[in-house]
Amino acid sequence: MYSFDLNAPLKLRIDEIQKNEFVFLKLSTELNSTDESINIIFDSLTKKTDRLFFSIDNLIDFPHIKEYEAKFPIAWFGVPVMVGSNQQGFNSDHTVYSNIDSLSLNLFDAQKNQFTDQQKVIPEFNLSGNHYQLGPTIVEFFDRYKLPFAFLKIEGLPDMQQVQYFRETFESLRIKGFKGKIYFSFNNAHLDEWNIKTYNTFSGIQTVHLDLSNKCTHSCVFCGLWGPEFIDEMKSRTDDGVLRPDVVNFMNRQMPYQRAIEILEALPDTVKAVQFGGAGDPLTHPQWLNILARWRARGFKVEVLTNFEYPSKEELDILHELSQGRRNFDFMINVSAATPEVYKIIRPRQSQATFEKVIANIRYSRNLRIRDGYGLTFTMIHIINTHNFREAVKMVELAHELGTGVWLKPLEVHSDIHKKYTIPKEDYPLFQKMMKQALLRADELKVKIVLREFLEAIAGDI
Ligand SMILES: C[S@@+](CC[C@H](N)C(=O)[O-])C[C@H]1O[C@@H](n2cnc3c(N)ncnc32)[C@H](O)[C@@H]1O
């Protein structure tokens, strides 16, 4: 979600907005409605996104609102609605009972009437006084006007009493099974803290993880699905020595394209980040690029867990363009080797050329980033095992050369047959030393180490 509150400029750049990104616009109080710059703002924003929300503090300042409505494809208009102006409520058994604030309905109707397309008008609730009316009034608004969503305006840091009010309101709505989408006004600098204080059930999900594909062509020895020994082990458990059909089905399972888009469309604008990962490689999905592009267009931070062998130069060019925006487009690449020789040992069914291809893909994208000043960001994952722990320093040096971060990730044992890849006791002192050296080298070269504190704990006080 993008916020242009021109009274509290957030230094956001219009050219960073993505096509389907929700943009919240509130004009500076100093701007006059006859000011030509308003036209320029509407024009540039509606050319960037078809999901512009124009928040209006006072409709009296916009006597010609219908002209803006006709001239620019503004998706929604937010109007202020005071709630809690009269009547007493009472509180019993953690459930709040009260009457609807009918004045707020009148206030909203009066403002809606000033628009041509009244479906586009969205209330921005502002609590005044009696908070017992807020919950029932919200429910009535959603029922009566079939609202797609609404805003709750909370200016600045709420005091303890307000926190308590909102906590009670949200709890009573939750008990009633209310499912409407309510967003807080996000020009509140303390929004995250406030969400926690109120146990806010309506702030919405922020991070999503999606598995597109169980397929993978790599053969990482430690993999709990595609590891060659793991597959042999599964075969050995059947009478005829072939994989069971349900296992084969599982290994080939992919999310239908339409499903990936339906999930995307159902997500609220509170989402900030998505990770594509899972048991297989997301880039084995036949429509992976299209899916990533659609998700990226919502303005999310996108993180992809992949071996990064598959993209062609043309696809890397497209990914590079999709990286524009204020949130990162990050590839977490499972390399697990700093040299082609060890790469081949880690992946018996791949060749050393595969390693060269992966490194060339990262290098190519890195060069685009240097050229344009924006681009994909990368983290190389080195899943530490008996074959590769001696390469930790080399991995850091490779990361430095390629401009990536490094995650020296401890091996998870997914099957008993993989236990042999964990560092044996007698090598543990050497392993600790290697991790310590890798950390020191990363400091020298200014390479970012993911979850550094875990490695520091492993390295101990050597
Ligand atoms: C199963 S992989 C699938 C994605 C992709 N094919 C890849 O290799 O990165 C998902 C994530 O788990 C990590 N991973 C795989 N096997 C692991 C293991 N035995 N221990 C720790 N991490 C592992 C990979 O680095 C990757 O980030």
Ligand as a Chemical Component Dictionary entry (heavy atoms), coordinates in Angstrom:
data_LIG
# 
_chem_comp.id                   LIG 
_chem_comp.type                 NON-POLYMER 
_chem_comp.pdbx_formal_charge   0 
_chem_comp.three_letter_code    LIG 
# 
loop_
_chem_comp_atom.comp_id 
_chem_comp_atom.atom_id 
_chem_comp_atom.alt_atom_id 
_chem_comp_atom.type_symbol 
_chem_comp_atom.charge 
_chem_comp_atom.model_Cartn_x 
_chem_comp_atom.model_Cartn_y 
_chem_comp_atom.model_Cartn_z 
_chem_comp_atom.pdbx_ordinal 
LIG C1  C1  C 0  13.479 -27.541 -0.572 1  
LIG S1  S1  S 1  14.131 -26.022 -1.189 2  
LIG C2  C2  C 0  13.200 -25.796 -2.633 3  
LIG C3  C3  C 0  13.594 -24.549 -3.417 4  
LIG C4  C4  C 0  14.723 -24.714 -4.408 5  
LIG N1  N1  N 0  14.589 -25.857 -5.240 6  
LIG C5  C5  C 0  16.063 -24.676 -3.693 7  
LIG O1  O1  O 0  16.798 -25.648 -3.782 8  
LIG O2  O2  O -1 16.355 -23.655 -3.094 9  
LIG C6  C6  C 0  13.478 -24.831 -0.106 10 
LIG C7  C7  C 0  14.502 -24.212 0.817  11 
LIG O3  O3  O 0  14.970 -25.172 1.723  12 
LIG C8  C8  C 0  16.365 -25.157 1.779  13 
LIG N2  N2  N 0  16.763 -26.536 2.073  14 
LIG C9  C9  C 0  16.608 -27.631 1.295  15 
LIG N3  N3  N 0  17.059 -28.739 1.926  16 
LIG C10 C10 C 0  17.495 -28.328 3.138  17 
LIG C11 C11 C 0  18.066 -29.011 4.257  18 
LIG N4  N4  N 0  18.255 -30.323 4.268  19 
LIG N5  N5  N 0  18.424 -28.265 5.331  20 
LIG C12 C12 C 0  18.232 -26.935 5.350  21 
LIG N6  N6  N 0  17.676 -26.243 4.335  22 
LIG C13 C13 C 0  17.310 -26.939 3.236  23 
LIG C14 C14 C 0  16.823 -24.584 0.451  24 
LIG O4  O4  O 0  18.003 -23.848 0.555  25 
LIG C15 C15 C 0  15.718 -23.654 0.096  26 
LIG O5  O5  O 0  15.975 -22.351 0.593  27 
# 
loop_
_chem_comp_bond.comp_id 
_chem_comp_bond.atom_id_1 
_chem_comp_bond.atom_id_2 
_chem_comp_bond.value_order 
_chem_comp_bond.pdbx_ordinal 
LIG C1  S1  SING 1  
LIG S1  C2  SING 2  
LIG S1  C6  SING 3  
LIG C2  C3  SING 4  
LIG C3  C4  SING 5  
LIG C4  N1  SING 6  
LIG C4  C5  SING 7  
LIG C5  O1  DOUB 8  
LIG C5  O2  SING 9  
LIG C6  C7  SING 10 
LIG C7  O3  SING 11 
LIG C7  C15 SING 12 
LIG O3  C8  SING 13 
LIG C8  N2  SING 14 
LIG C8  C14 SING 15 
LIG N2  C9  SING 16 
LIG N2  C13 SING 17 
LIG C9  N3  DOUB 18 
LIG N3  C10 SING 19 
LIG C10 C11 SING 20 
LIG C10 C13 DOUB 21 
LIG C11 N4  SING 22 
LIG C11 N5  DOUB 23 
LIG N5  C12 SING 24 
LIG C12 N6  DOUB 25 
LIG N6  C13 SING 26 
LIG C14 O4  SING 27 
LIG C14 C15 SING 28 
LIG C15 O5  SING 29 
# 
